[in-house]
Amino acid sequence: MEMRQWELSRGLALAVGTVGPMQTMAREVRGAAAALVAAGGADGIDGALRILERWVLARLGVRGAVRLADAPGSIGARGRALVACLAMDIGLCPAASVARHFQRAKATLSEQMKACRQRPDDQQILGTPMNRIVEEAIALSLRAG
């Protein structure tokens, strides 16, 4: 995993995923995004989004094998918006890719992201240092997987 992160962080390899406008997408990632993609293994950007999703669910206190794509109501919308904000903040992928990942409209997700950035509870979550998010998210992923 460390070698993959090193390659990604230096632009020697591209992160791939299936959340782009075509069948597959490839993009350069650095820093926290590279660490998450490396931890996502062969699933690339998709795996990194699932790792972020697990972390957000844990921060929201949601237990069990819940997927944000399937989560109804405000907790699902809030969780998807948080994942999208984090993914964009670290340069993992654009909001449109996150919307496709969760099978949602980009416009709806963008509205939820705007609301998310204005809520004090969500600001606290989004204000968590990225290195801490990455460490905790990867630890959660390793425990679950």
HELIX and SHEET records of a PDB file:
HELIX    1   1 GLU A    2  SER A    9  1                                   8    
HELIX    2   2 GLY A   31  ALA A   39  1                                   9    
HELIX    3   3 GLY A   41  ASP A   43  5                                   3    
HELIX    4   4 GLY A   44  ARG A   59  1                                  16    
HELIX    5   5 GLY A   73  ASP A   89  1                                  17    
HELIX    6   6 ALA A   95  HIS A  101  1                                   7    
HELIX    7   7 LYS A  106  GLN A  118  1                                  13    
HELIX    8   8 PRO A  120  LEU A  126  1                                   7    
HELIX    9   9 MET A  130  ALA A  144  1                                  15    
SHEET    1   A 2 ALA A  15  GLY A  17  0                                        
SHEET    2   A 2 MET A  25  ARG A  27 -1                                        
END                                                                             
